[in-house]
Amino acid sequence: MGAHQSVYAGKAKLDVGVNLIQKLYSSSNVLSPLRTFSGPFSLANGSLCLKLPTLFGNGDLLDVSWHKGLHDSNLLINYRTPRPPCLGQRSLNIVHSLKPEIGIHGIPVNNFCHSASGDVKISKLSIGLDMNEPSSYNWKTTTSVHFKHIHFINDCGRSVSRDLDGFPLTLSGNSYDNMVVISQESRFEEVNDHKFSHYSFRVEQGIPIHPNLAIFNRFKFSASKGVKIGSAFFSTLFNGGSLVGATAPYEAFAIGGPNSVRGYGEGAVGSGYSSVDKQLTGVVFLDFGSDLRSSNRVLGNPGLRKGKPGSGIGIGYGIRFKTELVQITADCAINAFKQRTLYFGINNLVL
């Protein structure tokens, strides 16, 4: 059962939604089979969204959103001040998320089609400033400076510094890491009724302003193109990245899942400091992913310890149903171990 309420006060808007799941069917995506629930609100989930324009009467905007799922939560606070378009936009962001860390420390089950919890949850707090430069011919560039606090707890809520095999979860060896990160991301987007193109490049640098802060360089890229032929739409996606420097296992690239190699659980293919994913989607699709033999560089080598193959291929078929507001997707994927997995999603961005 559930409830949703919207409240308007002047120009401010408050959305509140609450759901209570009366019966939970077991899922190997994030849970261990032995996991139990207790407490009156353990099966409740909901969301809250607050938009408050002209907070100080100068055209600024405060945007607050919070979501609590069955096993995760996410809080976003964004404050933007008005600036002329020729100068770009600036915003102050505070983000906190808590979720099971299954991408790196999850355990592949059911012939790698799902990933079970490894009794590790990751809490991320990020506070920083985003600066969006003026757009130029479909290119958008964002420069950010963020302080990040990464903290690990187990399924019972206690702080932990090591996984079930006794290997460290953080670079510091404690239950948390701190870092200051400067990043820059450039995006190109071109969309019309018959085709689309998207490219993005992101560079991150850990700044050593204190000896206890993580120092690293990360590069990520993504490229996708799509074309409509008759009533069918075909698209291809290629992404990857590389990471250099002293960093923790949670910074590694996780390969596998609905946004990577379909047919595998999240991170069930492997994890490494370098990765490549390629997807070809239409009526049928073919996915491939690899850690480029960089799994042994991840602290504690969690990929090898959990029996991940390091590369994987998934094939399948899907449908896309478009309305004026959303795009509904349904895919059936088969991995290299002939295990079938169904995916269903709703995307409010219709291409």
RODO-2510 file (C-alpha; in nm, 4 decimals, decimal comma):
residues 351
     n   res          X          Y          Z
     1     m     0,0000     0,0000     0,0000
     2     g     0,1149     0,3569    -0,0491
     3     a     0,0336     0,7267    -0,0351
     4     h     0,1445     1,0409    -0,2171
     5     q     0,0866     1,4040    -0,1301
     6     s     0,1756     1,7302    -0,3079
     7     v     0,1657     2,0628    -0,1243
     8     y     0,2071     2,4079    -0,2800
     9     a     0,2952     2,7143    -0,0720
    10     g     0,3320     3,0208    -0,2891
    11     k     0,5831     2,9134    -0,5492
    12     a     0,7313     2,6352    -0,3365
    13     k     0,6372     2,2739    -0,3989
    14     l     0,6595     1,9752    -0,1646
    15     d     0,6045     1,6189    -0,2856
    16     v     0,5818     1,3348    -0,0344
    17     g     0,5386     0,9678    -0,1220
    18     v     0,5282     0,6717     0,1157
    19     n     0,4963     0,3023     0,0338
    20     l     0,4757     0,0025     0,2649
    21     i     0,5633    -0,3359     0,1208
    22     q     0,3483    -0,5968     0,2939
    23     k     0,5362    -0,8983     0,1659
    24     l     0,8896    -0,9140     0,0308
    25     y     0,9949    -1,1861    -0,2065
    26     s     1,3583    -1,2870    -0,1799
    27     s     1,5938    -1,1315    -0,4321
    28     s     1,9548    -1,2277    -0,4913
    29     n     2,0375    -0,8937    -0,6476
    30     v     2,1392    -0,7321    -0,3186
    31     l     2,0507    -0,9696    -0,0386
    32     s     2,2012    -1,2723     0,1230
    33     p     1,9525    -1,5616     0,1521
    34     l     1,9994    -1,5494     0,5295
    35     r     1,9051    -1,1819     0,5567
    36     t     1,6076    -1,1122     0,7838
    37     f     1,4027    -0,7979     0,8496
    38     s     1,2864    -0,6496     1,1755
    39     g     1,1238    -0,3290     1,2915
    40     p     0,7947    -0,1658     1,1923
    41     f     0,9515     0,0450     0,9132
    42     s     1,1958    -0,2098     0,7695
    43     l     0,9755    -0,2690     0,4638
    44     a     0,8764     0,0956     0,4122
    45     n     1,0103     0,3090     0,1319
    46     g     0,9276     0,6589     0,0174
    47     s     1,0468     0,9878    -0,1225
    48     l     1,0347     1,3578    -0,0506
    49     c     1,1004     1,6454    -0,2902
    50     l     1,1082     2,0144    -0,1986
    51     k     1,1585     2,2955    -0,4506
    52     l     1,1872     2,6446    -0,3072
    53     p     1,2556     2,9235    -0,5615
    54     t     1,3593     3,2755    -0,4604
    55     l     1,4710     3,1581    -0,1171
    56     f     1,6459     3,4917    -0,0554
    57     g     1,4402     3,6888    -0,3062
    58     n     1,7060     3,7098    -0,5765
    59     g     1,5965     3,4361    -0,8169
    60     d     1,7910     3,1572    -0,6466
    61     l     1,6630     2,8008    -0,6114
    62     l     1,6849     2,5435    -0,3320
    63     d     1,6136     2,1873    -0,4422
    64     v     1,5969     1,9067    -0,1839
    65     s     1,5140     1,5447    -0,2639
    66     w     1,5292     1,2339    -0,0469
    67     h     1,4533     0,8739    -0,1310
    68     k     1,4496     0,5679     0,0934
    69     g     1,4339     0,2262    -0,0657
    70     l     1,4229    -0,1159     0,0962
    71     h     1,8006    -0,1407     0,1048
    72     d     1,9284     0,2044     0,0092
    73     s     1,8725     0,5759     0,0617
    74     n     1,9760     0,8930    -0,1170
    75     l     1,9664     1,2600    -0,0115
    76     l     2,0398     1,5504    -0,2482
    77     i     2,0528     1,9207    -0,1548
    78     n     2,1215     2,1618    -0,4389
    79     y     2,1371     2,5410    -0,4147
    80     r     2,1736     2,7525    -0,7307
    81     t     2,2207     3,1260    -0,7612
    82     p     2,1132     3,3245    -1,0699
    83     r     2,3819     3,4203    -1,3203
    84     p     2,3732     3,5521    -1,6769
    85     p     2,3782     3,2693    -1,9369
    86     c     2,7062     3,3981    -2,0785
    87     l     2,8744     3,3288    -1,7431
    88     g     2,7391     2,9784    -1,6889
    89     q     2,5788     2,8474    -1,3702
    90     r     2,7132     2,7606    -1,0262
    91     s     2,5561     2,5373    -0,7651
    92     l     2,6365     2,4070    -0,4179
    93     n     2,5641     2,0366    -0,3745
    94     i     2,5392     1,8109    -0,0718
    95     v     2,4803     1,4434    -0,1511
    96     h     2,4570     1,1475     0,0846
    97     s     2,3894     0,7903    -0,0281
    98     l     2,3798     0,4543     0,1455
    99     k     2,3552     0,1259    -0,0431
   100     p     2,4897    -0,2322    -0,0470
   101     e     2,8349    -0,2387    -0,2079
   102     i     2,7714    -0,5295    -0,4460
   103     g     2,9620    -0,4006    -0,7489
   104     i     3,3030    -0,4872    -0,6003
   105     h     3,2251    -0,6978    -0,2927
   106     g     2,9085    -0,8733    -0,4109
   107     i     2,9132    -1,2507    -0,4538
   108     p     2,8040    -1,3898    -0,7953
   109     v     2,5237    -1,6474    -0,7656
   110     n     2,2974    -1,8453    -1,0012
   111     n     2,5589    -1,8802    -1,2758
   112     f     2,6623    -1,5142    -1,2400
   113     c     2,3175    -1,3759    -1,3307
   114     h     2,2800    -1,2086    -0,9872
   115     s     2,5057    -1,0686    -0,7161
   116     a     2,4377    -1,1399    -0,3488
   117     s     2,5325    -0,9083    -0,0642
   118     g     2,8764    -0,9473     0,0877
   119     d     2,7556    -0,7932     0,4190
   120     v     2,9055    -0,4582     0,3173
   121     k     2,7256    -0,1260     0,2790
   122     i     2,8902     0,1909     0,1536
   123     s     2,7961     0,5371     0,2786
   124     k     2,9065     0,8315     0,0634
   125     l     2,8918     1,1979     0,1655
   126     s     2,9914     1,4600    -0,0921
   127     i     2,9977     1,8379    -0,0396
   128     g     3,1130     2,0648    -0,3170
   129     l     3,0704     2,3265    -0,5866
   130     d     2,9730     2,2622    -0,9502
   131     m     3,0476     2,5223    -1,2176
   132     n     2,8739     2,4821    -1,5545
   133     e     3,0406     2,6701    -1,8357
   134     p     2,8327     2,8286    -2,1164
   135     s     2,7228     2,5753    -2,3803
   136     s     2,8997     2,5796    -2,7169
   137     y     2,7615     2,3835    -3,0154
   138     n     2,5936     2,1104    -2,8091
   139     w     2,8972     2,0818    -2,5804
   140     k     2,8517     2,1283    -2,2054
   141     t     3,1425     2,1398    -1,9609
   142     t     3,1183     2,1108    -1,5824
   143     t     3,4061     2,1684    -1,3400
   144     s     3,3611     2,0488    -0,9814
   145     v     3,5432     2,0584    -0,6499
   146     h     3,4155     1,8148    -0,3860
   147     f     3,5088     1,6860    -0,0434
   148     k     3,4103     1,3200    -0,0099
   149     h     3,3738     1,1023     0,2987
   150     i     3,3411     0,7273     0,2352
   151     h     3,2294     0,5094     0,5253
   152     f     3,1584     0,1343     0,5457
   153     i     2,9090    -0,0473     0,7649
   154     n     2,7781    -0,4046     0,7716
   155     d     2,4167    -0,5147     0,7323
   156     c     2,3643    -0,4659     1,1072
   157     g     2,4767    -0,1014     1,0924
   158     r     2,8159    -0,1392     1,2622
   159     s     3,1277     0,0259     1,1178
   160     v     3,3626    -0,2186     0,9450
   161     s     3,7075    -0,1811     0,7932
   162     r     3,7466    -0,5273     0,6359
   163     d     3,5348    -0,7573     0,4224
   164     l     3,4270    -1,1116     0,5093
   165     d     3,7674    -1,2464     0,3975
   166     g     3,9604    -1,0030     0,6167
   167     f     4,0846    -0,7723     0,3404
   168     p     4,0723    -0,3912     0,3860
   169     l     3,7773    -0,2004     0,2407
   170     t     3,9463     0,1397     0,2492
   171     l     4,2812     0,2895     0,1578
   172     s     4,3413     0,4185     0,5120
   173     g     4,2719     0,0813     0,6750
   174     n     4,0024     0,2407     0,8915
   175     s     3,6275     0,2195     0,8339
   176     y     3,6370     0,5427     0,6308
   177     d     3,8348     0,7411     0,3731
   178     n     3,8424     1,1152     0,3051
   179     m     3,9368     1,2806    -0,0216
   180     v     3,9243     1,6116    -0,2063
   181     v     3,8491     1,5643    -0,5759
   182     i     3,8666     1,8094    -0,8652
   183     s     3,6875     1,6878    -1,1772
   184     q     3,5923     1,8131    -1,5207
   185     e     3,3327     1,6574    -1,7500
   186     s     3,2538     1,7504    -2,1105
   187     r     2,9351     1,6275    -2,2801
   188     f     2,8173     1,6429    -2,6385
   189     e     2,4545     1,5685    -2,7277
   190     e     2,2781     1,5845    -3,0638
   191     v     1,9254     1,4434    -3,0938
   192     n     1,6555     1,4493    -3,3607
   193     d     1,3688     1,2241    -3,4698
   194     h     1,5931     0,9902    -3,6712
   195     k     1,9222     0,9629    -3,4835
   196     f     2,1169     1,0664    -3,1767
   197     s     2,4796     1,1020    -3,0732
   198     h     2,6220     1,1314    -2,7234
   199     y     2,9836     1,1621    -2,6074
   200     s     3,1201     1,2322    -2,2611
   201     f     3,4703     1,2607    -2,1150
   202     r     3,5425     1,2901    -1,7432
   203     v     3,8733     1,3416    -1,5629
   204     e     3,9054     1,3244    -1,1822
   205     q     4,2060     1,4144    -0,9689
   206     g     4,2484     1,3383    -0,5991
   207     i     4,4248     1,6384    -0,4425
   208     p     4,6926     1,5676    -0,1750
   209     i     4,6260     1,8706     0,0442
   210     h     4,6680     1,6413     0,3472
   211     p     4,8813     1,3238     0,3847
   212     n     4,5749     1,1171     0,4784
   213     l     4,3797     1,2037     0,1630
   214     a     4,3633     0,9677    -0,1341
   215     i     4,5704     1,0616    -0,4414
   216     f     4,4620     0,9283    -0,7800
   217     n     4,3817     1,0070    -1,1429
   218     r     4,0699     0,8656    -1,3100
   219     f     3,9584     0,8914    -1,6705
   220     k     3,6142     0,7828    -1,7931
   221     f     3,4611     0,8075    -2,1364
   222     s     3,1337     0,7120    -2,3009
   223     a     3,0119     0,7219    -2,6597
   224     s     2,6733     0,6205    -2,7975
   225     k     2,5010     0,6542    -3,1316
   226     g     2,1574     0,5524    -3,2509
   227     v     1,9714     0,5520    -3,5785
   228     k     1,6117     0,4825    -3,6753
   229     i     1,5599     0,2489    -3,9697
   230     g     1,1939     0,2142    -4,0598
   231     s     1,0078     0,1347    -3,7371
   232     a     1,3185    -0,0101    -3,5692
   233     f     1,5741     0,1830    -3,3684
   234     f     1,9342     0,0610    -3,3397
   235     s     2,1918     0,1968    -3,0985
   236     t     2,5450     0,1206    -2,9855
   237     l     2,7174     0,2167    -2,6601
   238     f     3,0871     0,2064    -2,5797
   239     n     3,2351     0,3143    -2,2474
   240     g     3,5426     0,2517    -2,0406
   241     g     3,8037     0,4113    -1,8212
   242     s     4,1271     0,3794    -1,6326
   243     l     4,2504     0,4713    -1,2857
   244     v     4,6060     0,5374    -1,1672
   245     g     4,7287     0,6041    -0,8151
   246     a     4,6788     0,4913    -0,4573
   247     t     4,3114     0,4235    -0,4074
   248     a     4,0671     0,1828    -0,2446
   249     p     3,8766    -0,1155    -0,3950
   250     y     3,5472     0,0782    -0,4099
   251     e     3,7021     0,3138    -0,6692
   252     a     3,7531     0,0261    -0,9157
   253     f     3,5287    -0,0202    -1,2200
   254     a     3,2550    -0,2819    -1,1701
   255     i     3,1606    -0,4764    -1,4844
   256     g     2,8242    -0,6463    -1,5250
   257     g     2,4617    -0,5444    -1,4764
   258     p     2,1793    -0,3772    -1,6705
   259     n     2,3964    -0,0748    -1,7587
   260     s     2,7012    -0,2817    -1,8476
   261     v     2,6962    -0,6466    -1,9590
   262     r     2,3348    -0,7651    -1,9409
   263     g     2,2780    -1,1235    -1,8315
   264     y     2,5175    -1,0792    -1,5373
   265     g     2,4587    -0,9381    -1,1897
   266     e     2,6067    -0,6033    -1,0922
   267     g     2,9842    -0,6436    -1,0905
   268     a     2,9548    -1,0206    -1,1524
   269     v     3,1836    -1,0118    -1,4593
   270     g     3,4734    -0,8550    -1,2753
   271     s     3,6321    -0,5429    -1,1321
   272     g     3,9515    -0,3618    -1,2189
   273     y     4,1296    -0,0306    -1,2469
   274     s     4,0708    -0,0409    -1,6224
   275     s     3,7547    -0,1465    -1,8021
   276     v     3,5762    -0,1504    -2,1345
   277     d     3,2076    -0,2132    -2,2109
   278     k     3,0377    -0,2324    -2,5474
   279     q     2,6653    -0,2650    -2,6141
   280     l     2,4813    -0,3036    -2,9422
   281     t     2,1059    -0,2662    -2,9008
   282     g     1,8113    -0,3059    -3,1348
   283     v     1,5590    -0,5873    -3,1637
   284     v     1,8519    -0,8023    -3,0441
   285     f     2,1579    -0,6951    -2,8455
   286     l     2,5127    -0,8072    -2,7809
   287     d     2,7116    -0,6890    -2,4763
   288     f     3,0760    -0,7460    -2,3927
   289     g     3,2824    -0,6329    -2,0948
   290     s     3,6336    -0,6873    -1,9633
   291     d     3,8501    -0,5681    -1,6744
   292     l     4,1483    -0,5670    -1,9161
   293     r     4,3385    -0,7961    -1,6758
   294     s     4,3596    -0,5222    -1,4124
   295     s     4,1719    -0,7128    -1,1377
   296     n     4,4941    -0,8044    -0,9553
   297     r     4,5734    -0,4339    -0,9093
   298     v     4,2646    -0,3808    -0,6916
   299     l     4,3520    -0,3935    -0,3214
   300     g     4,2746    -0,7452    -0,1949
   301     n     4,1860    -0,8657    -0,5481
   302     p     3,8113    -0,9094    -0,4668
   303     g     3,7327    -1,0223    -0,8218
   304     l     3,9574    -1,3299    -0,8036
   305     r     3,8514    -1,4172    -0,4475
   306     k     3,4848    -1,4174    -0,5469
   307     g     3,5417    -1,6232    -0,8613
   308     k     3,4583    -1,3532    -1,1181
   309     p     3,5695    -1,4413    -1,4723
   310     g     3,7079    -1,0971    -1,5629
   311     s     3,5269    -1,0844    -1,8974
   312     g     3,1794    -1,1714    -2,0114
   313     i     2,9380    -1,1650    -2,3004
   314     g     2,5610    -1,1322    -2,2958
   315     i     2,3129    -1,1694    -2,5795
   316     g     1,9383    -1,1262    -2,5924
   317     y     1,6433    -0,9397    -2,7304
   318     g     1,4233    -0,6560    -2,6141
   319     i     1,1389    -0,4238    -2,6901
   320     r     1,1038    -0,0457    -2,6617
   321     f     0,7616     0,1122    -2,6269
   322     k     0,7464     0,4911    -2,6484
   323     t     0,4780     0,7283    -2,5321
   324     e     0,4816     1,1066    -2,5273
   325     l     0,6160     1,1052    -2,1717
   326     v     0,8193     0,7897    -2,1133
   327     q     0,9994     0,5044    -2,2819
   328     i     0,9288     0,1548    -2,1497
   329     t     1,1996    -0,1075    -2,1967
   330     a     1,1984    -0,4839    -2,1478
   331     d     1,5007    -0,7042    -2,2178
   332     c     1,5736    -1,0745    -2,1895
   333     a     1,9476    -1,1472    -2,1615
   334     i     2,1464    -1,4716    -2,1660
   335     n     2,5011    -1,4813    -2,0298
   336     a     2,7862    -1,7142    -2,1206
   337     f     2,6570    -1,9686    -1,8675
   338     k     2,3173    -1,9866    -2,0458
   339     q     2,1431    -1,8194    -1,7526
   340     r     1,8452    -1,5999    -1,8467
   341     t     1,7719    -1,2644    -1,6822
   342     l     1,4771    -1,0282    -1,7413
   343     y     1,5086    -0,6495    -1,7140
   344     f     1,2250    -0,3983    -1,7079
   345     g     1,2564    -0,0221    -1,6882
   346     i     1,0838     0,3115    -1,7438
   347     n     1,2838     0,6053    -1,8750
   348     n     1,1352     0,9524    -1,8844
   349     l     1,3867     1,0642    -2,1476
   350     v     1,2363     0,9691    -2,4844
   351     l     1,4752     0,9805    -2,7805
***
